[in-house]
Amino acid sequence: MKKIGIMNSNISARVADMGHMDWLAVGDAGTPVPEGVDKIDLSVKSGTPSFMEVLDVILLELEVQKIYLAEEIKVKNPDILEQINRRFDGDVSIEFISHNDLKKNIKKSKAFIRTGETTPYANIILESGVIF
């Protein structure tokens, strides 16, 4: 049995499979997932697990060089944006795109991880970096 890091075997396998510049998406309970995208649904009930809980565990194992966020998060969910900014502390490039474009770009991701988050625009695309 694994002792640390990501305990969910599907997420662990996806993170282990990531190569440079691959995308992994994490989002709220209401995010539509395009046909053909591997959906890993963690939602148990409204708010559980939270977006930030899931993101924090992923960041323990995934090297991230860039993130994509919906432009709308700045006004509609500044609390989550502030928490995301604290996690990356200026070390990672952030690109803001329209929420519609973010949803379209999920289809380019290796997987989409659905959380129980029920606050708006709590969605992110993580672009994998390299450790060397």
C-alpha positions in Angstrom: 0.0 0.0 0.0 1.2 3.5 -0.9 2.3 5.5 2.2 2.4 9.1 1.0 1.2 11.4 -1.8 -1.8 10.7 -4.0 -3.7 7.7 -2.7 -6.2 7.5 -5.6 -4.8 5.0 -8.0 -6.3 6.7 -11.1 -4.9 10.1 -10.3 -1.6 8.6 -9.2 -1.3 6.8 -12.6 -2.2 9.9 -14.5 0.4 12.1 -12.7 3.0 9.4 -13.2 2.1 9.3 -17.0 2.6 13.1 -17.4 5.3 14.3 -19.8 6.6 17.7 -20.4 3.9 20.1 -21.4 1.0 17.6 -20.9 -2.1 18.9 -19.4 -4.1 17.8 -16.3 -7.4 19.5 -15.5 -9.0 19.8 -12.0 -12.4 21.4 -11.5 -15.6 22.0 -9.6 -18.6 19.7 -9.5 -20.4 21.5 -12.3 -17.7 21.4 -15.0 -18.8 19.7 -18.2 -16.3 17.1 -19.3 -15.9 16.6 -23.0 -16.6 13.2 -24.5 -13.4 11.1 -24.6 -11.7 12.8 -21.7 -10.8 10.5 -18.8 -13.0 11.7 -15.9 -11.8 10.9 -12.4 -14.8 11.8 -10.3 -14.0 12.4 -6.6 -17.1 14.3 -5.7 -18.8 12.8 -2.6 -21.2 15.6 -1.6 -21.4 19.3 -2.1 -18.0 20.7 -1.1 -16.3 17.4 -0.5 -13.5 17.1 -1.4 -12.7 20.7 -2.0 -10.9 22.0 -5.1 -7.9 23.2 -3.0 -7.6 19.9 -1.1 -7.3 18.0 -4.4 -5.0 20.6 -6.0 -2.7 20.5 -2.9 -2.2 16.7 -3.1 -1.6 16.8 -6.9 1.0 19.6 -6.4 3.0 17.3 -4.0 3.8 15.1 -7.0 3.4 17.0 -10.2 6.0 19.5 -11.5 4.0 22.4 -13.0 5.4 25.0 -15.3 2.2 26.8 -16.3 -1.4 27.1 -15.3 -4.5 28.1 -17.1 -7.4 29.8 -15.3 -10.7 31.4 -16.4 -10.5 35.1 -16.6 -13.9 35.2 -14.7 -12.2 33.8 -11.6 -10.8 37.3 -10.9 -14.3 38.7 -10.2 -16.4 35.7 -9.5 -14.1 33.7 -7.1 -11.2 35.9 -5.9 -10.8 33.7 -2.8 -9.9 30.6 -4.8 -7.7 32.8 -7.0 -5.8 34.1 -3.9 -5.3 30.5 -2.7 -4.0 29.4 -6.1 -1.6 32.4 -6.2 -0.3 31.4 -2.8 0.4 27.9 -4.0 2.4 29.0 -7.0 4.0 32.2 -5.5 5.0 33.6 -8.8 7.1 30.6 -9.8 4.7 29.4 -12.4 3.3 31.2 -15.5 -0.4 31.9 -15.2 -2.5 32.5 -18.3 -6.0 33.7 -18.0 -8.4 32.7 -20.7 -12.2 32.9 -21.1 -14.2 30.3 -19.2 -15.5 29.0 -22.5 -12.0 28.5 -23.8 -11.0 26.8 -20.6 -13.9 24.3 -21.0 -12.9 23.7 -24.6 -9.3 23.1 -23.6 -10.2 20.4 -21.1 -10.4 18.0 -24.1 -6.6 18.4 -24.6 -6.0 17.2 -21.0 -4.8 13.7 -20.1 -7.6 13.6 -17.6 -10.2 15.8 -15.7 -10.4 15.4 -12.0 -13.9 16.4 -10.7 -14.0 17.6 -7.1 -17.0 18.3 -4.9 -16.3 22.1 -5.1 -19.4 24.2 -5.5 -17.9 27.7 -5.9 -17.8 29.2 -9.4 -14.8 29.0 -11.7 -12.8 26.7 -9.5 -11.2 25.1 -12.5 -7.5 24.9 -13.5 -5.5 23.3 -16.2 -2.0 22.3 -15.0 0.8 22.1 -17.6 3.5 19.7 -16.6 7.1 20.9 -16.4 10.3 18.9 -16.0 12.4 18.4 -12.9 15.8 18.8 -14.6 
